[in-house]
Amino acid sequence: MKPSPEPRRLLHPAAARIAAVALLLLPALAFGLARDRQQPMDIGADHSDAQLGDDGNAKLGGNVFIEQGSLRIDADQAVVDKKAGEFSRAVFDGQPARMQQALESGGMVKIRARNIDYDMQADVVVMTGDVVITQPEGELRGERVRYDLKTERMEGGAPGSRVRMRIEPRPSAPKTD
């Protein structure tokens, strides 16, 4: 009989609170289910190092995971910054970092990149390193993708790289007799 895998370790409650507040504002939430924000959030990592004052950061390392409703994030490490008591930035790194969430319109949005950097003050998410964003409508690939949550503008590309898109055809309407 195979030994059961080690259960995922949750963070110390104080570190989890710091990370949770910032992570509630993640970019996937702009696409995903609003009701996910009303669900409990589970955060785990092999280790954490958090400054609990008004300025500082929380660092999560090793097998980082965040789950809240349909939202799921996996990364090798995460850093959440706080300035003057306000959360200002969340950065996820991995080989790759992955994020997925159910969409209000149905289906899932899935994001994969080596780095996902969310500037909460500017409401801008920059994804770099073999970025793949998949939704039911299609897929976007590139080395760098920038998404402005305020304007809902997405731009992709970096010097010396290309952006590739695939747009799926709309399903045909069912025939009625």
C-alpha positions in Angstrom: 0.0 0.0 0.0 1.3 3.4 -1.0 1.8 5.9 1.9 -0.7 8.8 1.8 0.7 12.2 0.7 1.5 14.7 3.5 -1.4 17.1 4.1 -1.0 20.6 2.9 0.1 22.9 5.8 -1.8 26.0 6.5 -0.1 29.3 7.5 0.0 30.7 11.0 -3.3 32.7 11.5 -1.5 36.2 11.6 0.4 35.6 8.4 -2.7 34.1 6.7 -4.7 37.2 7.6 -2.2 39.5 6.0 -2.0 37.5 2.9 -5.8 36.9 2.7 -6.8 40.6 2.8 -4.5 41.3 -0.1 -5.4 38.2 -2.1 -9.1 39.0 -2.0 -8.3 41.6 -4.7 -6.5 39.2 -7.1 -6.8 39.8 -10.8 -8.8 36.7 -11.5 -11.6 38.0 -9.3 -12.2 40.6 -12.0 -13.2 37.7 -14.3 -14.5 35.2 -11.8 -17.5 34.4 -9.6 -18.5 37.3 -7.3 -19.7 34.7 -4.8 -16.2 33.4 -4.4 -15.3 36.5 -2.3 -17.9 35.3 0.3 -16.2 32.0 0.7 -13.5 31.2 3.3 -9.9 31.4 2.0 -7.3 28.8 2.7 -3.7 29.7 2.3 -0.7 27.4 2.7 3.0 27.3 2.2 6.1 25.4 3.5 7.1 28.6 5.3 6.2 32.2 5.9 7.9 35.4 7.0 5.5 38.3 7.7 5.9 41.8 9.1 2.8 42.7 11.0 3.1 46.6 11.0 1.6 49.2 8.7 4.6 48.8 6.3 6.3 45.6 5.2 5.4 42.4 3.5 4.4 38.8 3.9 6.6 36.3 2.1 5.3 32.8 1.4 7.6 30.1 0.1 7.4 26.5 -1.0 4.3 25.0 -2.4 2.2 28.1 -2.0 -1.5 27.6 -2.5 -4.6 29.8 -2.1 -8.1 28.5 -2.4 -11.3 30.5 -2.1 -14.5 29.1 -3.7 -13.6 28.3 -7.3 -10.4 30.4 -7.1 -7.2 28.4 -7.0 -3.6 29.7 -7.1 -0.4 27.6 -7.0 3.0 29.2 -6.9 6.6 28.5 -5.7 6.6 31.7 -3.8 4.4 34.8 -3.1 5.2 38.3 -1.7 2.4 40.6 -0.5 3.5 44.2 0.2 1.8 46.7 2.5 2.4 50.5 2.6 0.9 52.9 5.2 -1.5 50.2 6.3 -2.8 49.5 2.8 -2.0 46.4 0.7 -0.1 47.6 -2.4 1.2 44.7 -4.3 1.0 40.9 -4.6 3.6 38.9 -6.6 3.5 35.2 -7.4 6.4 33.4 -8.9 6.6 29.8 -10.1 7.7 27.4 -12.8 4.9 28.3 -13.6 2.6 30.1 -11.2 -1.0 29.0 -11.9 -4.3 30.7 -11.2 -7.8 29.5 -12.2 -11.4 30.6 -11.4 -14.9 29.9 -12.5 -16.5 32.6 -14.7 -19.9 34.2 -14.1 -20.5 33.5 -17.8 -19.7 29.8 -17.4 -16.4 27.9 -17.8 -13.1 28.7 -16.3 -10.3 31.3 -16.8 -6.9 29.7 -16.4 -3.7 31.8 -16.1 -0.2 30.4 -16.3 3.0 32.5 -16.1 6.4 32.5 -14.4 5.5 35.8 -12.7 2.1 37.4 -11.9 2.5 40.9 -10.4 -0.6 42.7 -9.2 -0.2 46.4 -8.4 -3.2 47.0 -6.2 -2.8 50.8 -6.1 -2.8 51.1 -9.9 -5.2 48.1 -10.5 -2.8 46.6 -13.0 -1.7 43.0 -13.4 1.5 42.2 -15.4 2.1 38.6 -16.2 5.5 37.6 -17.6 7.3 34.5 -18.7 5.5 32.0 -21.0 2.1 33.5 -20.3 -1.0 31.5 -21.2 -4.5 32.8 -20.5 -7.3 30.4 -21.4 -11.0 31.1 -21.4 -14.0 29.5 -23.1 -13.8 32.2 -25.8 -10.2 31.4 -26.6 -6.6 31.6 -25.6 -3.9 34.3 -25.4 -0.1 33.4 -25.3 2.8 35.7 -25.0 5.9 36.6 -23.1 4.3 39.5 -21.4 0.6 40.5 -20.8 -0.6 43.6 -19.0 -4.2 43.9 -17.8 -5.7 47.1 -16.5 -8.6 46.3 -14.2 -10.0 49.8 -14.3 -10.2 50.1 -18.1 -10.4 46.3 -18.8 -7.7 46.8 -21.4 -5.3 44.0 -22.1 -2.1 44.4 -24.0 0.5 41.8 -24.8 4.0 41.5 -26.2 7.5 42.3 -25.4 10.6 43.3 -27.5 11.6 40.3 -29.6 8.5 38.3 -28.8 5.2 37.7 -30.3 1.6 37.3 -29.1 -0.6 34.5 -30.2 -4.3 34.3 -29.9 -6.9 31.7 -30.7 -10.5 32.7 -30.8 -13.0 29.8 -30.6 -16.1 30.0 -32.9 -19.3 30.8 -31.2 -21.5 27.8 -30.7 -24.2 27.6 -33.3 -27.8 28.1 -32.1 -29.8 24.9 -31.8 -32.1 24.2 -34.7 -35.8 24.4 -33.8 -38.4 22.6 -35.8 
